[in-house]
Amino acid sequence: MSLISGYDTLLLDLDGCVYVGKHAVPGAPEALERARETGVRLAFVTNNASRTAAAIAEHLTHLGVAAEPSDVVTSAQAAARLIAEHVPAGSAVLVVGGMGLRCAVRAHGLRPVTTAAERPAAVAQGMWEGISYGLLGEGTLAVRDGAWFVAANGDTTLPTNRGAFPGNGSMSQVIATATGVRPVFAGKPELPLHRETLIRTGAQRPLIVGDRLDTDIEAATRAGVDSLLVLTGVAGALELLTAVPAHRPTYVAADLAGLHAPPVVATKEAAGWACGGWSARWDDDALHLSGGGDPVDGLRAACAATWEAVGDGHAEEGAVKEALALL
């Protein structure tokens, strides 16, 4: 039995999971096509609010991952629905963001505007390279006058091929600091984006698949659904071993090919935990790892031993680094 057979819908993160920048993660298109052939639904769920669903679907298709706009769920869509449920139909919404957010607001019967003089009922902020001081100023005036402040996501950084740039969470702090009003966030790990995905897909048994602990995996924890962490993006072995409970995935795999392998978890033994050819135990306030074989099996055993030892806390880096050198 493959891991994928237990679920009806895959809620897939994009950057770091399906692609990295302009290039597909090796093997990802093939793994996803094989998944689609099993009858499972694919939903591409992203915190990116700058691009429209159609633009993201076009990008995926260009990379060899067949996708329609209806397969894409963005934090902009989640933010727009959240606003539409709280303000009268046809209300003005000041959009501090790009076309993805403007289109999502309009699709929910709201009127996107760019000035506080329009007396908007809400301010919607999403990451966009074209955000200006003037637009941030208009957003500040509107929030100060009572507009509801909603941010597409709270990501503090945005990965680029040059390194981490400021993300929407950082940019939204301009208005938050100037007004003293903290925004309501719609994207991962908050629940509005997960709710949006379920509404659009009708998923009954979803599996969240991603590469980040603080967004993808925490979103699964908050929603009470299973998760798969793939090691093709942000999170690595050290981040996993030192993860707090909310950031601990149900499954770990090297990449999306893990969807088609049997679900693998470590098993409890008298002296610790085992997985594949590896054994792990926690002793003298440190992780001890031995054996050999697939390094991901070693990581699974190491995580099980560490998480059992620290319980609701988290391991210190120094306690796991020596064992990490074996992987």
KAHU-V506261 format. One record per backbone hydrogen bond with DSSP energy under -0.5 kcal/mol. NH is the residue of the N-H (numbers start at 0). CO is the residue of the C=O. Records with the same first field share a line. If there is no record, write none. Layout:
# KAHU-V506261
NH=CO / CO
This chain:
# KAHU-V506261
2=260
3=258
4=1
5=2
6=3
7=204
8=204
9=40
10=8 / 206
11=9 / 42
12=208
15=18
16=13 / 18
17=13
18=13
19=22
22=19
24=17
27=24
30=26
31=27
32=28
33=29
34=30
35=31
36=32
37=33 / 34
38=35
39=34
40=7
42=9 / 40
43=70
44=11 / 42
45=43 / 72
55=51
56=52
57=53
58=54
59=55
60=56
61=57
62=58
63=60
64=59
65=63
70=67
71=68
72=43
74=45
77=73
78=74
79=75
80=76
81=77
82=78
83=79
84=80
85=82
86=82
89=108
90=87
92=110
93=121
94=92 / 112
95=93 / 123
96=94
99=49
101=97
102=98
103=99
104=100
105=101
106=102
107=103 / 104
108=105
109=104
110=90
111=109
112=92
117=114
118=115
120=91
121=91
122=147
123=93
124=122 / 149
125=95
130=127
135=131
136=132
137=133
138=134
139=135
140=136
141=137
142=138
143=139
144=140
145=142
146=141
147=120
149=122 / 147
150=183
151=124
157=164
159=162
162=159
164=157
166=155
168=154
169=154
170=166
171=167
172=169
173=170
174=170
175=171
176=172
177=173
178=174
179=175
181=179
183=148
184=182
185=150
186=151
189=186
192=185
193=189
194=190
195=191
196=192
197=193
198=194
199=195
200=196
201=197
206=8
207=225
208=10
209=227
216=211
217=212
218=214
219=215
220=216
221=217
222=218
223=219
224=219
225=205
227=207
228=250
229=209 / 227
230=252
232=229
234=210
239=235
240=236
241=237
242=239
246=243
247=244
248=246
249=226
250=226
252=228
257=254
258=255
259=256
260=257
266=273
268=271
271=268
272=279
273=266
274=277
277=274
278=289
279=272
280=287
282=280 / 285
285=282
286=318
287=280
289=278
291=276
296=293
297=293
298=294
299=295
300=296
301=297
302=298
303=299
304=300
305=301
306=302
307=303
308=304
309=305
310=306
312=309
314=240
318=315
319=315 / 316
320=316
323=319
324=320
325=322
326=323
